[in-house]
Amino acid sequence: MSVKIAAVQMCSGTDPEANAEAMARLVRRAAGEGARYIQTPEMTGAVQRDRTGLKAMLKAEPDDIIVRTAEELAAELDVFVHVGSTAIARDDGKIANRGFLFAPGGHRVCSYDKIHMFDVDLDHGESWRESAAYTPGSVAKVARLPFGRLGFAICYDVRFPELFKAEAQAGAEIISVPAAFTRQTGEAHWETLLRARAIENGVFIIAAAQAGLHEDGRETFGHSIIIDPWGRVLAMAGGSGEAVIAAEIDVGAVKAARDRIPNLKNGRTFSIEEVTLPEKGGVAA
């Protein structure tokens, strides 16, 4: 079954209401161009480094403006709306980096909490401690949709191929990777990592990204991208500002790619042995 899918690129600020308005405008544009599944970036609701400011804007799911707006858009436009993620107040008082998928009519299909936290020290003094603000998820998801089975990942998850392999082995034919990649890491790794995950698992990759210089001073890489199961780039946005990219996909291409290179079937278990240098005159085992 062929379907048109879209990735919405944003440059979210610190005001959730303004970001909800931007999301709605771009989602309507994508739907107007014929997209049936529309994905927004990680942290659609707000890109906010200041933890005090982040906590001040937090809402529980029923009261979150991004969640409500996405639900209304799915109902109004009769499309799948996938909020890549937004910050959500958990029942235990902590914060989740949580994505949401809404079906045509506004029915909520599922949510996904980002599993891997971006705790890194980069060059030039750039440092991130996502785990200081967010509680990681522990459950991967695969949703059975009319046009294919969709797996979920968010941003830093892309560096953990075991998550993608597990979802592919659970039936995923498309894997979503909404992101807010830093410019530094994006320039080095963004396209390479995403194409690798597509090729390794024989899946479509859809990655809506944040792009540009944000109000909180963060700079994100952009280049939202759609990739086919053979690793070919079907659509890509630029490196800054808003954009909508789209492509026609057919999950029949997944079976074709996996039949050509059946690495998901050919994997084997193995052990690891550490080998040391032999003593002088000896022979290594």
Order of alpha helices (4+ residues) and beta strands (2+ residues): beta-alpha-beta-alpha-alpha-beta-beta-beta-beta-beta-beta-beta-alpha-beta-alpha-beta-beta-beta-beta-beta-beta-alpha-alpha
